[in-house]
Amino acid sequence: MKKFLLFAALVVAAIMPSAAQFRFGAEAGLNLSHEIGHNPLKPGFSIGATGEYNFTNHWALQTSLSLSSQPTKSEINWGTIDTGEMHKETVEYTPYYLSIPLRATYSFNASQDIRLSVGFGPQIGVGLFGKTSIIDNGKEDAKASYTDIFNSNSPGCYSNNRFQYGFNARIGA
C-alpha cells in the first residue's frame, strides 16, 4: 500500500507542471459561409468545448469539438429550349456538422487587460443533420423541403457530403 501511495504521489507530482500548461473551456462563434460564385454570405453558429496546450507564453496548440451550422443560399437560373420558359430556383442549405479543428495559436497582450490570439490550422467534420429548401420562381406553392441532406438519394444536386475537411482560422480576445 505504501508503494502504491508513493507511486500515485509521483504521478501527481509529474502531471502537475504539465496540467498548468493545459486548459479547458467553452467556445461560441459566428460562421460566415457561401457557395462558390457570387452568392451572399450567410451567418451560422458554432458552439462547443475547447482545449489548449501552451508551449510558451505566446504559442499554443488548440483543438475543440463543436457543433456548427454552415448555411448557404444560391439562385439557379435554368430554362427549356422548347418552350423558352425560364426558371429561377432559390436553394437554401443549412447543414449541421460536428467539427474538430486543430490550430496553432499565437497570443499577445494588446493592453494590460486584453490578450488577443490568432490561430490557423486544419479542420475535419462529419455531417449530422440538416435541411434544404427549394423555391421555384419565388412561388410559395412550388416550395420543397428535404431534411436528410446527407443522403445520396436526395434529389439531384441537393445532397451534401457527409464528411468535410478544410482550413480553419480563429481570432479571439
Backbone hydrogen bonds, N-H to C=O, Kabsch-Sander energy under -0.5 kcal/mol:
donor,donor_aa,acceptor,acceptor_aa,energy
5,L,1,M,-2.3
6,L,2,K,-2.3
7,F,3,K,-2.5
8,A,4,F,-2.8
9,A,5,L,-2.4
10,L,6,L,-2.0
11,V,7,F,-2.3
12,V,8,A,-2.4
13,A,9,A,-2.3
14,A,10,L,-2.0
15,I,11,V,-2.1
16,M,12,V,-2.2
18,S,14,A,-0.6
19,A,15,I,-2.4
20,A,16,M,-1.3
21,Q,18,S,-0.8
22,F,18,S,-0.6
22,F,19,A,-0.8
23,R,52,E,-2.6
25,G,50,T,-2.1
27,E,48,G,-2.6
29,G,46,S,-2.8
31,N,44,G,-1.4
33,S,42,K,-2.0
42,K,33,S,-2.5
44,G,31,N,-2.6
46,S,29,G,-1.7
47,I,67,L,-2.1
48,G,27,E,-2.4
49,A,65,L,-1.9
50,T,25,G,-2.9
51,G,63,T,-2.8
52,E,23,R,-2.6
53,Y,61,L,-2.7
54,N,21,Q,-3.1
54,N,52,E,-0.6
55,F,53,Y,-0.5
55,F,59,W,-2.0
56,T,59,W,-1.8
60,A,105,T,-2.1
61,L,53,Y,-2.5
62,Q,103,R,-3.0
63,T,51,G,-2.3
64,S,101,P,-1.1
65,L,49,A,-2.4
66,S,99,S,-2.3
67,L,47,I,-2.7
68,S,66,S,-0.5
68,S,97,Y,-2.7
69,S,45,F,-2.4
70,Q,95,P,-2.2
72,T,93,Y,-2.1
74,S,91,V,-2.6
76,I,89,E,-3.2
78,W,76,I,-0.5
78,W,87,H,-2.4
80,T,85,E,-1.5
84,G,80,T,-1.7
87,H,78,W,-3.9
89,E,76,I,-3.2
90,T,135,I,-2.7
91,V,74,S,-3.0
91,V,89,E,-0.6
92,E,133,S,-2.7
93,Y,72,T,-2.1
94,T,131,K,-2.1
96,Y,129,F,-2.7
97,Y,68,S,-2.8
98,L,126,V,-2.6
99,S,66,S,-3.1
99,S,97,Y,-0.7
100,I,124,I,-3.0
102,L,122,P,-2.5
103,R,62,Q,-3.0
104,A,120,F,-2.7
105,T,60,A,-3.0
105,T,103,R,-0.5
106,Y,118,V,-2.8
107,S,58,H,-2.6
108,F,116,L,-2.6
110,A,108,F,-0.6
110,A,114,I,-2.0
111,S,114,I,-1.7
115,R,173,A,-0.6
116,L,108,F,-2.7
117,S,172,G,-2.4
118,V,106,Y,-2.3
119,G,170,R,-2.7
120,F,104,A,-1.9
121,G,168,N,-1.8
123,Q,166,G,-2.0
124,I,100,I,-1.6
125,G,164,Q,-2.0
126,V,98,L,-1.9
127,G,162,R,-3.8
128,L,96,Y,-2.8
129,F,96,Y,-1.0
130,G,147,T,-0.9
131,K,94,T,-1.1
132,T,146,Y,-2.6
133,S,92,E,-2.5
134,I,144,A,-3.0
135,I,90,T,-2.4
136,D,142,A,-1.4
137,N,88,K,-3.7
137,N,135,I,-0.6
139,K,136,D,-2.0
142,A,139,K,-1.0
143,K,140,E,-0.9
144,A,134,I,-2.5
146,Y,132,T,-2.5
149,I,147,T,-1.0
151,N,148,D,-1.3
154,S,151,N,-1.7
158,Y,155,P,-2.1
160,N,149,I,-3.1
164,Q,125,G,-2.2
166,G,123,Q,-2.1
168,N,121,G,-3.4
170,R,119,G,-2.4
172,G,117,S,-2.5
